Each structure stands twice: as structure tokens, then as C-alpha cells.
Amino acid sequence: MSAAPINRTRLATMTEAENSPLYVTALAKGLSVLAAFGPSRPAMNLLELADATGLNKSTIQRSVFTLEALGYLARDGSSKRYRLTVKSLEMGTGYLQTAELVERANPFIQQLNRQTGESCNLLEPWETDMVYVARFTSHKEMPIHVPIGQRLPMYCTASGRAYLSALPVATAADYIERSNRVAFTAHTVTESAAIMALVQRAHKDGFSLITEEIYVGDIAIGASVVNAEGQPLAAINISVPFSRWRPEQVLSDLAPQLVNTARAISSAAKGLKPSGALKQQT
């Protein structure tokens, strides 16, 4: 998975925040060290951390020493490389345990999982990505492992296009233009006008269907979750493999159940306000 694209709106907001006397620079730098770790960089030495964060070696040394003392980082054996520890999970699980949308949506997604026998997920927006915040997996064979917290681009995912379809057209188009539209497979749609046409189709249909645009052998269908004002809060999706399903079967068997579940969650979440990516636009 490539790195998340630069969000220019967020960068402008960060610049404004950095000029505030309330902004704690040392805290921001420490958090950037934690955020630098990922699947492509599971362990790093000080020089690699400096390169990944853009911080100088002295700042990296102080940040790593503090984070190691607090238990968020640990030295990788006898090497000079550092890894995240299990304690770092506290920050993410704290969100999952306190997010109202996740709490309200979970019973409905679990029921959808029981009805379909397939992997059912809740994703929330952040920047130009969708983030997995709830996941009920299939007991059947699944070739793709997607953990909670995984970020996937809006432009080429069922959940992302479903979320975009509930936004004003100009806002959705802006998200697409700001996305780093790379081709993950031979089937990935990357041209902005074509993506926008698919988003408008999703708005008309009430759901979005993708086939092998981000993972080979994967079919996914997504529907948006909205509040009482029609503002999108998140999206739910069902992901199935080509080994058991065909797109026409997904449309006939899974789409109605997905849409009904999205409506039920929307009703339960009607009093909530958008967070994440949409707030960054306002």
C-alpha cells in the first residue's frame, strides 16, 4: 500500500495551528514518530526515523528516548532499530471504545454478518481515505486480511465511493482530485471524470460495487451511513471473493441487505455529526 497522499487542506489547517501559542511542538513531533511506523516500516533506526518524519537526529533521539521510557517503543532485540509495542494499541482502541457511531452500528453490522456469512465492515473517512473501525469477518476462506485501522483510498473502494456519493458533487469532486490516484490492479479506475461518473451512479443506486480495483479476486459493495441532515458519517461494506461470488449475485443477493442495514444504522445515528474528512472541508 502506498503512503497516504498529502492533504493540502489539512496542511493549511496545521500551519495555522502551529502558529498558535497553544500548539505543543514537542507533542506533535512525538506523535509523528509513532505515526511513521507501518507495514512497510515495521522497525527503524534513528536515521530511518529521521528520514521518515523529516525531524533532525537530535529531536528523534529525544522523542525515541521518551517514547521508549513511556513504553510505546521498544528496541528490536540487540539491534539499534525500534518497534511499536502493544501499549501503542491503547490510542486506537480508546477511540473504538468511545466512538458513538461504532457503538450504534456494531449490532447491525454483526447481524448483517450473520445473515450473509460474509465479511461486513464499517469505515469512517479520514483525509482522502476510508478507515476500518468495525469488522465482522467471514468464517469462510478469505484470501485478504484487512485489520482494524487499515486505510484504503476513497476513489477506488466501494465504501469510499459510497461515502463520496452522499456528499455534494463539488465536494466529492474535490476529494477525487486531491487523491493520489494510482492503479492497484489492472482494473483500478484512476481517471477523475470516470470515478465521478461511478460516484454519481452510486448516488442513484444507493450503493457502490467494485470488482478487483484494489485487490485481485475481490468484489466489494458499499453503502453510505448518513445522519438526519443527510450528511455522510461513514460507509459499510461487504467484501467477498470471486471464488464464491459473481458481481451479478452480489447485486441480487447482498445489495438489498447492505442497503437496509445502512438505513438502519443511519436511523440509529441520525443525531450524530460528521467528523474526520468532512470536517476538514468546512
DRENDO-216694 format. One record per residue (C-alpha): x, y, z; residue in three letters; residue number from 1. Coordinates in pm, 1 decimal, decimal comma. Example, Ala and Ser with C-alpha at 12.3 -4.5 7.8 and 13.67 -1.06 7.14 Angstrom:
residues 2
<node xx="1230,0" yy="-450,0" zz="780,0" res="ala" n="1"/>
<node xx="1367,0" yy="-106,0" zz="714,0" res="ser" n="2"/>
END
This chain:
residues 282
<node xx="0,0" yy="0,0" zz="0,0" res="met" n="1"/>
<node xx="143,3" yy="339,5" zz="-94,3" res="ser" n="2"/>
<node xx="170,4" yy="623,1" zz="154,9" res="ala" n="3"/>
<node xx="-134,5" yy="840,4" zz="210,4" res="ala" n="4"/>
<node xx="-145,5" yy="1140,7" zz="-25,6" res="pro" n="5"/>
<node xx="-74,9" yy="1488,5" zz="105,6" res="ile" n="6"/>
<node xx="-393,5" yy="1665,1" zz="210,9" res="asn" n="7"/>
<node xx="-336,1" yy="2031,5" zz="126,7" res="arg" n="8"/>
<node xx="-642,2" yy="2148,3" zz="321,1" res="thr" n="9"/>
<node xx="-514,0" yy="1972,1" zz="630,0" res="arg" n="10"/>
<node xx="-163,5" yy="2111,7" zz="578,9" res="leu" n="11"/>
<node xx="-305,7" yy="2465,1" zz="571,6" res="ala" n="12"/>
<node xx="-500,8" yy="2397,5" zz="890,6" res="thr" n="13"/>
<node xx="-188,2" yy="2254,9" zz="1056,7" res="met" n="14"/>
<node xx="12,0" yy="2564,6" zz="960,0" res="thr" n="15"/>
<node xx="-249,1" yy="2785,0" zz="1125,9" res="glu" n="16"/>
<node xx="-244,6" yy="2565,1" zz="1437,5" res="ala" n="17"/>
<node xx="134,6" yy="2570,0" zz="1459,4" res="glu" n="18"/>
<node xx="124,2" yy="2950,0" zz="1487,4" res="asn" n="19"/>
<node xx="-96,5" yy="2927,4" zz="1795,6" res="ser" n="20"/>
<node xx="60,6" yy="2964,6" zz="2143,6" res="pro" n="21"/>
<node xx="-144,6" yy="2658,7" zz="2243,7" res="leu" n="22"/>
<node xx="35,3" yy="2432,6" zz="1995,3" res="tyr" n="23"/>
<node xx="276,5" yy="2189,5" zz="2165,9" res="val" n="24"/>
<node xx="550,2" yy="2125,6" zz="1911,6" res="thr" n="25"/>
<node xx="722,9" yy="1853,6" zz="2113,2" res="ala" n="26"/>
<node xx="397,8" yy="1656,4" zz="2138,8" res="leu" n="27"/>
<node xx="338,1" yy="1686,0" zz="1764,4" res="ala" n="28"/>
<node xx="688,4" yy="1560,4" zz="1691,4" res="lys" n="29"/>
<node xx="649,5" yy="1264,1" zz="1925,4" res="gly" n="30"/>
<node xx="321,9" yy="1163,8" zz="1764,2" res="leu" n="31"/>
<node xx="480,2" yy="1189,3" zz="1419,3" res="ser" n="32"/>
<node xx="736,9" yy="931,5" zz="1530,6" res="val" n="33"/>
<node xx="463,4" yy="686,6" zz="1631,1" res="leu" n="34"/>
<node xx="275,3" yy="750,7" zz="1306,6" res="ala" n="35"/>
<node xx="585,0" yy="676,3" zz="1097,4" res="ala" n="36"/>
<node xx="565,5" yy="301,7" zz="1165,2" res="phe" n="37"/>
<node xx="361,6" yy="82,3" zz="933,4" res="gly" n="38"/>
<node xx="363,1" yy="-237,4" zz="724,8" res="pro" n="39"/>
<node xx="643,4" yy="-111,3" zz="503,3" res="ser" n="40"/>
<node xx="841,3" yy="23,3" zz="801,5" res="arg" n="41"/>
<node xx="782,0" yy="-209,4" zz="1099,2" res="pro" n="42"/>
<node xx="1121,1" yy="-135,8" zz="1255,2" res="ala" n="43"/>
<node xx="1352,8" yy="163,3" zz="1211,2" res="met" n="44"/>
<node xx="1675,5" yy="300,9" zz="1347,3" res="asn" n="45"/>
<node xx="1721,0" yy="667,7" zz="1436,2" res="leu" n="46"/>
<node xx="1840,0" yy="768,5" zz="1089,2" res="leu" n="47"/>
<node xx="1546,7" yy="592,7" zz="924,8" res="glu" n="48"/>
<node xx="1306,0" yy="759,3" zz="1166,3" res="leu" n="49"/>
<node xx="1459,7" yy="1096,2" zz="1086,9" res="ala" n="50"/>
<node xx="1410,5" yy="1030,1" zz="716,9" res="asp" n="51"/>
<node xx="1051,7" yy="908,0" zz="766,7" res="ala" n="52"/>
<node xx="945,5" yy="1204,7" zz="980,6" res="thr" n="53"/>
<node xx="1159,5" yy="1487,9" zz="849,9" res="gly" n="54"/>
<node xx="1285,7" yy="1556,9" zz="1202,4" res="leu" n="55"/>
<node xx="1652,2" yy="1611,2" zz="1284,7" res="asn" n="56"/>
<node xx="1857,7" yy="1346,5" zz="1463,3" res="lys" n="57"/>
<node xx="1862,9" yy="1531,8" zz="1796,5" res="ser" n="58"/>
<node xx="1483,5" yy="1560,1" zz="1803,9" res="thr" n="59"/>
<node xx="1447,5" yy="1194,9" zz="1704,3" res="ile" n="60"/>
<node xx="1681,4" yy="1087,1" zz="1983,3" res="gln" n="61"/>
<node xx="1483,1" yy="1276,6" zz="2246,5" res="arg" n="62"/>
<node xx="1146,9" yy="1161,6" zz="2111,2" res="ser" n="63"/>
<node xx="1250,7" yy="796,8" zz="2088,0" res="val" n="64"/>
<node xx="1403,4" yy="802,5" zz="2437,3" res="phe" n="65"/>
<node xx="1080,2" yy="944,9" zz="2580,3" res="thr" n="66"/>
<node xx="852,5" yy="708,0" zz="2389,8" res="leu" n="67"/>
<node xx="1066,4" yy="412,3" zz="2493,3" res="glu" n="68"/>
<node xx="1056,2" yy="524,5" zz="2856,0" res="ala" n="69"/>
<node xx="676,9" yy="551,6" zz="2837,3" res="leu" n="70"/>
<node xx="651,3" yy="205,2" zz="2684,8" res="gly" n="71"/>
<node xx="528,2" yy="297,0" zz="2335,6" res="tyr" n="72"/>
<node xx="851,7" yy="193,2" zz="2162,0" res="leu" n="73"/>
<node xx="1094,9" yy="-90,3" zz="2229,1" res="ala" n="74"/>
<node xx="1435,6" yy="-173,9" zz="2088,0" res="arg" n="75"/>
<node xx="1422,0" yy="-462,5" zz="1842,4" res="asp" n="76"/>
<node xx="1639,0" yy="-720,5" zz="2017,6" res="gly" n="77"/>
<node xx="2003,7" yy="-620,4" zz="2033,3" res="ser" n="78"/>
<node xx="1980,1" yy="-405,6" zz="1721,1" res="ser" n="79"/>
<node xx="1952,2" yy="-28,9" zz="1701,6" res="lys" n="80"/>
<node xx="1606,8" yy="-49,6" zz="1548,5" res="arg" n="81"/>
<node xx="1283,0" yy="30,9" zz="1725,9" res="tyr" n="82"/>
<node xx="932,7" yy="-111,7" zz="1700,8" res="arg" n="83"/>
<node xx="592,8" yy="-14,3" zz="1833,7" res="leu" n="84"/>
<node xx="487,3" yy="-204,0" zz="2145,1" res="thr" n="85"/>
<node xx="146,3" yy="-342,4" zz="2232,1" res="val" n="86"/>
<node xx="95,9" yy="-36,1" zz="2453,6" res="lys" n="87"/>
<node xx="64,2" yy="175,6" zz="2138,8" res="ser" n="88"/>
<node xx="-267,2" yy="-1,3" zz="2075,5" res="leu" n="89"/>
<node xx="-419,3" yy="195,1" zz="2363,4" res="glu" n="90"/>
<node xx="-456,1" yy="505,8" zz="2149,3" res="met" n="91"/>
<node xx="-650,4" yy="330,9" zz="1875,7" res="gly" n="92"/>
<node xx="-862,0" yy="109,9" zz="2099,5" res="thr" n="93"/>
<node xx="-952,7" yy="413,3" zz="2306,0" res="gly" n="94"/>
<node xx="-1128,0" yy="554,3" zz="2000,4" res="tyr" n="95"/>
<node xx="-1305,3" yy="227,6" zz="1922,2" res="leu" n="96"/>
<node xx="-1431,2" yy="202,3" zz="2280,5" res="gln" n="97"/>
<node xx="-1567,8" yy="556,8" zz="2291,2" res="thr" n="98"/>
<node xx="-1693,4" yy="628,2" zz="1936,6" res="ala" n="99"/>
<node xx="-2071,5" yy="659,1" zz="1936,1" res="glu" n="100"/>
<node xx="-2107,7" yy="563,5" zz="1572,3" res="leu" n="101"/>
<node xx="-1914,1" yy="240,0" zz="1620,4" res="val" n="102"/>
<node xx="-2123,8" yy="151,6" zz="1925,8" res="glu" n="103"/>
<node xx="-2453,0" yy="215,4" zz="1746,3" res="arg" n="104"/>
<node xx="-2350,7" yy="45,9" zz="1423,4" res="ala" n="105"/>
<node xx="-2195,9" yy="-272,7" zz="1563,1" res="asn" n="106"/>
<node xx="-2520,3" yy="-465,8" zz="1635,8" res="pro" n="107"/>
<node xx="-2647,5" yy="-402,4" zz="1283,1" res="phe" n="108"/>
<node xx="-2318,7" yy="-498,7" zz="1116,6" res="ile" n="109"/>
<node xx="-2297,9" yy="-813,2" zz="1326,6" res="gln" n="110"/>
<node xx="-2650,0" yy="-907,2" zz="1219,3" res="gln" n="111"/>
<node xx="-2560,0" yy="-844,6" zz="854,3" res="leu" n="112"/>
<node xx="-2257,9" yy="-1069,3" zz="900,9" res="asn" n="113"/>
<node xx="-2479,4" yy="-1346,0" zz="1040,0" res="arg" n="114"/>
<node xx="-2730,2" yy="-1308,3" zz="756,0" res="gln" n="115"/>
<node xx="-2476,0" yy="-1313,1" zz="474,4" res="thr" n="116"/>
<node xx="-2196,3" yy="-1521,2" zz="624,7" res="gly" n="117"/>
<node xx="-1952,1" yy="-1276,0" zz="466,3" res="glu" n="118"/>
<node xx="-1714,6" yy="-1006,6" zz="593,9" res="ser" n="119"/>
<node xx="-1903,6" yy="-689,8" zz="687,4" res="cys" n="120"/>
<node xx="-1730,7" yy="-366,1" zz="783,8" res="asn" n="121"/>
<node xx="-1779,5" yy="-7,9" zz="899,5" res="leu" n="122"/>
<node xx="-1539,1" yy="252,3" zz="764,7" res="leu" n="123"/>
<node xx="-1502,1" yy="617,9" zz="856,0" res="glu" n="124"/>
<node xx="-1337,7" yy="890,0" zz="645,3" res="pro" n="125"/>
<node xx="-1003,5" yy="1047,8" zz="716,0" res="trp" n="126"/>
<node xx="-843,7" yy="1279,6" zz="459,9" res="glu" n="127"/>
<node xx="-895,2" yy="1105,8" zz="123,4" res="thr" n="128"/>
<node xx="-909,8" yy="756,7" zz="274,7" res="asp" n="129"/>
<node xx="-1160,0" yy="532,0" zz="447,9" res="met" n="130"/>
<node xx="-1052,1" yy="369,7" zz="775,2" res="val" n="131"/>
<node xx="-1177,8" yy="33,7" zz="904,3" res="tyr" n="132"/>
<node xx="-1329,1" yy="94,8" zz="1250,4" res="val" n="133"/>
<node xx="-1550,9" yy="-214,9" zz="1287,8" res="ala" n="134"/>
<node xx="-1512,0" yy="-554,0" zz="1121,0" res="arg" n="135"/>
<node xx="-1704,6" yy="-880,1" zz="1143,3" res="phe" n="136"/>
<node xx="-1520,9" yy="-1138,8" zz="938,1" res="thr" n="137"/>
<node xx="-1645,9" yy="-1438,2" zz="746,4" res="ser" n="138"/>
<node xx="-1586,2" yy="-1788,7" zz="879,4" res="his" n="139"/>
<node xx="-1530,4" yy="-1895,2" zz="520,4" res="lys" n="140"/>
<node xx="-1198,3" yy="-1875,9" zz="343,8" res="glu" n="141"/>
<node xx="-1088,6" yy="-1514,9" zz="287,8" res="met" n="142"/>
<node xx="-767,0" yy="-1452,6" zz="90,2" res="pro" n="143"/>
<node xx="-731,3" yy="-1091,3" zz="209,8" res="ile" n="144"/>
<node xx="-657,0" yy="-984,5" zz="567,5" res="his" n="145"/>
<node xx="-766,4" yy="-628,2" zz="646,7" res="val" n="146"/>
<node xx="-712,3" yy="-522,0" zz="1010,4" res="pro" n="147"/>
<node xx="-898,3" yy="-257,8" zz="1208,5" res="ile" n="148"/>
<node xx="-729,1" yy="75,9" zz="1141,0" res="gly" n="149"/>
<node xx="-636,3" yy="-9,8" zz="780,1" res="gln" n="150"/>
<node xx="-670,4" yy="290,2" zz="548,8" res="arg" n="151"/>
<node xx="-781,7" yy="248,4" zz="188,3" res="leu" n="152"/>
<node xx="-838,0" yy="521,8" zz="-72,1" res="pro" n="153"/>
<node xx="-1186,6" yy="658,5" zz="-129,2" res="met" n="154"/>
<node xx="-1155,9" yy="680,8" zz="-506,5" res="tyr" n="155"/>
<node xx="-1124,8" yy="307,5" zz="-577,0" res="cys" n="156"/>
<node xx="-1312,6" yy="136,8" zz="-292,0" res="thr" n="157"/>
<node xx="-1680,5" yy="53,9" zz="-254,3" res="ala" n="158"/>
<node xx="-1700,8" yy="224,1" zz="84,1" res="ser" n="159"/>
<node xx="-1517,1" yy="531,0" zz="-44,1" res="gly" n="160"/>
<node xx="-1737,0" yy="580,8" zz="-349,0" res="arg" n="161"/>
<node xx="-2046,1" yy="520,9" zz="-137,1" res="ala" n="162"/>
<node xx="-1928,3" yy="789,1" zz="105,9" res="tyr" n="163"/>
<node xx="-1847,3" yy="1029,4" zz="-179,3" res="leu" n="164"/>
<node xx="-2190,8" yy="967,6" zz="-332,4" res="ser" n="165"/>
<node xx="-2358,3" yy="1123,3" zz="-26,8" res="ala" n="166"/>
<node xx="-2152,0" yy="1443,4" zz="-49,1" res="leu" n="167"/>
<node xx="-2231,5" yy="1749,6" zz="-261,6" res="pro" n="168"/>
<node xx="-2098,2" yy="1694,5" zz="-612,9" res="val" n="169"/>
<node xx="-1834,3" yy="1968,6" zz="-586,4" res="ala" n="170"/>
<node xx="-1704,1" yy="1833,1" zz="-256,0" res="thr" n="171"/>
<node xx="-1685,7" yy="1478,0" zz="-390,3" res="ala" n="172"/>
<node xx="-1502,1" yy="1601,6" zz="-699,5" res="ala" n="173"/>
<node xx="-1251,3" yy="1784,0" zz="-478,5" res="asp" n="174"/>
<node xx="-1177,0" yy="1466,2" zz="-282,8" res="tyr" n="175"/>
<node xx="-1116,8" yy="1280,0" zz="-607,9" res="ile" n="176"/>
<node xx="-887,7" yy="1550,0" zz="-745,9" res="glu" n="177"/>
<node xx="-680,9" yy="1554,4" zz="-425,3" res="arg" n="178"/>
<node xx="-640,5" yy="1177,0" zz="-420,0" res="ser" n="179"/>
<node xx="-318,5" yy="1008,5" zz="-526,7" res="asn" n="180"/>
<node xx="-493,9" yy="801,1" zz="-791,9" res="arg" n="181"/>
<node xx="-262,5" yy="507,0" zz="-851,0" res="val" n="182"/>
<node xx="-363,4" yy="180,3" zz="-1015,6" res="ala" n="183"/>
<node xx="-355,9" yy="-100,8" zz="-757,7" res="phe" n="184"/>
<node xx="-463,8" yy="-357,0" zz="-1018,6" res="thr" n="185"/>
<node xx="-531,6" yy="-366,8" zz="-1391,2" res="ala" n="186"/>
<node xx="-896,3" yy="-288,8" zz="-1309,0" res="his" n="187"/>
<node xx="-844,7" yy="25,3" zz="-1098,2" res="thr" n="188"/>
<node xx="-1023,7" yy="331,4" zz="-1236,4" res="val" n="189"/>
<node xx="-794,0" yy="632,6" zz="-1194,7" res="thr" n="190"/>
<node xx="-933,0" yy="895,7" zz="-1432,9" res="glu" n="191"/>
<node xx="-1118,7" yy="1157,9" zz="-1228,4" res="ser" n="192"/>
<node xx="-1415,6" yy="1200,9" zz="-1464,4" res="ala" n="193"/>
<node xx="-1471,7" yy="823,8" zz="-1478,6" res="ala" n="194"/>
<node xx="-1454,1" yy="797,4" zz="-1099,7" res="ile" n="195"/>
<node xx="-1702,1" yy="1082,4" zz="-1063,6" res="met" n="196"/>
<node xx="-1941,1" yy="905,7" zz="-1301,2" res="ala" n="197"/>
<node xx="-1921,1" yy="593,4" zz="-1082,3" res="leu" n="198"/>
<node xx="-1984,5" yy="805,3" zz="-771,5" res="val" n="199"/>
<node xx="-2294,1" yy="955,0" zz="-932,1" res="gln" n="200"/>
<node xx="-2407,5" yy="604,6" zz="-1027,2" res="arg" n="201"/>
<node xx="-2367,9" yy="504,9" zz="-662,6" res="ala" n="202"/>
<node xx="-2578,2" yy="804,2" zz="-559,5" res="his" n="203"/>
<node xx="-2853,9" yy="692,6" zz="-795,3" res="lys" n="204"/>
<node xx="-2837,5" yy="323,2" zz="-698,1" res="asp" n="205"/>
<node xx="-2787,8" yy="373,3" zz="-325,0" res="gly" n="206"/>
<node xx="-2471,0" yy="161,9" zz="-323,9" res="phe" n="207"/>
<node xx="-2137,3" yy="119,8" zz="-497,5" res="ser" n="208"/>
<node xx="-1998,0" yy="-201,6" zz="-644,8" res="leu" n="209"/>
<node xx="-1631,6" yy="-257,6" zz="-729,5" res="ile" n="210"/>
<node xx="-1456,9" yy="-559,8" zz="-874,6" res="thr" n="211"/>
<node xx="-1084,2" yy="-610,6" zz="-829,2" res="glu" n="212"/>
<node xx="-998,7" yy="-241,6" zz="-820,3" res="glu" n="213"/>
<node xx="-782,4" yy="-264,4" zz="-509,2" res="ile" n="214"/>
<node xx="-733,9" yy="-638,3" zz="-451,7" res="tyr" n="215"/>
<node xx="-723,1" yy="-905,8" zz="-721,8" res="val" n="216"/>
<node xx="-1004,0" yy="-1158,3" zz="-672,7" res="gly" n="217"/>
<node xx="-1211,4" yy="-927,0" zz="-453,1" res="asp" n="218"/>
<node xx="-1565,3" yy="-796,8" zz="-501,6" res="ile" n="219"/>
<node xx="-1695,2" yy="-530,8" zz="-264,4" res="ala" n="220"/>
<node xx="-2020,5" yy="-344,1" zz="-226,0" res="ile" n="221"/>
<node xx="-2066,5" yy="-32,9" zz="-11,6" res="gly" n="222"/>
<node xx="-2343,9" yy="197,2" zz="111,3" res="ala" n="223"/>
<node xx="-2321,4" yy="527,5" zz="294,8" res="ser" n="224"/>
<node xx="-2434,8" yy="594,3" zz="651,3" res="val" n="225"/>
<node xx="-2585,8" yy="940,6" zz="693,1" res="val" n="226"/>
<node xx="-2733,8" yy="1149,3" zz="973,7" res="asn" n="227"/>
<node xx="-3073,4" yy="1318,4" zz="990,5" res="ala" n="228"/>
<node xx="-2949,1" yy="1605,0" zz="768,6" res="glu" n="229"/>
<node xx="-2827,1" yy="1362,2" zz="503,9" res="gly" n="230"/>
<node xx="-2461,3" yy="1431,9" zz="583,4" res="gln" n="231"/>
<node xx="-2241,1" yy="1124,4" zz="539,1" res="pro" n="232"/>
<node xx="-2087,8" yy="986,5" zz="857,5" res="leu" n="233"/>
<node xx="-1930,1" yy="666,5" zz="727,7" res="ala" n="234"/>
<node xx="-1996,0" yy="371,1" zz="499,3" res="ala" n="235"/>
<node xx="-2049,7" yy="-0,5" zz="540,4" res="ile" n="236"/>
<node xx="-1933,4" yy="-266,0" zz="300,4" res="asn" n="237"/>
<node xx="-1941,5" yy="-637,1" zz="230,9" res="ile" n="238"/>
<node xx="-1631,7" yy="-794,6" zz="78,9" res="ser" n="239"/>
<node xx="-1645,7" yy="-1131,4" zz="-96,1" res="val" n="240"/>
<node xx="-1407,9" yy="-1334,7" zz="-316,3" res="pro" n="241"/>
<node xx="-1460,8" yy="-1432,0" zz="-678,7" res="phe" n="242"/>
<node xx="-1412,7" yy="-1792,1" zz="-569,7" res="ser" n="243"/>
<node xx="-1761,7" yy="-1788,7" zz="-415,5" res="arg" n="244"/>
<node xx="-1943,6" yy="-1497,3" zz="-581,5" res="trp" n="245"/>
<node xx="-2003,7" yy="-1319,7" zz="-909,7" res="arg" n="246"/>
<node xx="-2091,5" yy="-948,9" zz="-937,6" res="pro" n="247"/>
<node xx="-2448,1" yy="-1023,6" zz="-1052,0" res="glu" n="248"/>
<node xx="-2501,3" yy="-1243,5" zz="-744,7" res="gln" n="249"/>
<node xx="-2370,7" yy="-968,0" zz="-518,4" res="val" n="250"/>
<node xx="-2614,5" yy="-723,7" zz="-674,3" res="leu" n="251"/>
<node xx="-2914,6" yy="-953,4" zz="-639,0" res="ser" n="252"/>
<node xx="-2839,4" yy="-1115,1" zz="-300,9" res="asp" n="253"/>
<node xx="-2620,5" yy="-880,3" zz="-99,7" res="leu" n="254"/>
<node xx="-2705,1" yy="-528,2" zz="-218,8" res="ala" n="255"/>
<node xx="-3060,1" yy="-520,4" zz="-71,0" res="pro" n="256"/>
<node xx="-2935,7" yy="-645,7" zz="266,8" res="gln" n="257"/>
<node xx="-2649,7" yy="-395,7" zz="268,2" res="leu" n="258"/>
<node xx="-2874,4" yy="-100,1" zz="184,7" res="val" n="259"/>
<node xx="-3128,1" yy="-198,8" zz="450,4" res="asn" n="260"/>
<node xx="-2850,8" yy="-222,2" zz="709,2" res="thr" n="261"/>
<node xx="-2709,2" yy="117,3" zz="608,3" res="ala" n="262"/>
<node xx="-3055,1" yy="268,9" zz="651,9" res="arg" n="263"/>
<node xx="-3094,8" yy="107,8" zz="994,2" res="ala" n="264"/>
<node xx="-2757,4" yy="241,9" zz="1109,3" res="ile" n="265"/>
<node xx="-2838,8" yy="584,5" zz="966,7" res="ser" n="266"/>
<node xx="-3160,5" yy="587,8" zz="1169,8" res="ser" n="267"/>
<node xx="-2972,8" yy="489,0" zz="1485,4" res="ala" n="268"/>
<node xx="-2707,9" yy="753,8" zz="1417,4" res="ala" n="269"/>
<node xx="-2937,7" yy="1033,6" zz="1300,0" res="lys" n="270"/>
<node xx="-2832,4" yy="1270,0" zz="1579,2" res="gly" n="271"/>
<node xx="-2457,5" yy="1238,1" zz="1518,8" res="leu" n="272"/>
<node xx="-2241,9" yy="1492,7" zz="1341,2" res="lys" n="273"/>
<node xx="-1978,5" yy="1429,5" zz="1073,3" res="pro" n="274"/>
<node xx="-1619,4" yy="1400,9" zz="1181,4" res="ser" n="275"/>
<node xx="-1289,7" yy="1335,1" zz="1011,6" res="gly" n="276"/>
<node xx="-1262,1" yy="1417,7" zz="642,1" res="ala" n="277"/>
<node xx="-1584,4" yy="1618,7" zz="608,4" res="leu" n="278"/>
<node xx="-1494,9" yy="1848,1" zz="898,1" res="lys" n="279"/>
<node xx="-1165,0" yy="1923,5" zz="727,5" res="gln" n="280"/>
<node xx="-1356,1" yy="2062,9" zz="433,8" res="gln" n="281"/>
<node xx="-1564,6" yy="2307,8" zz="638,4" res="thr" n="282"/>
END
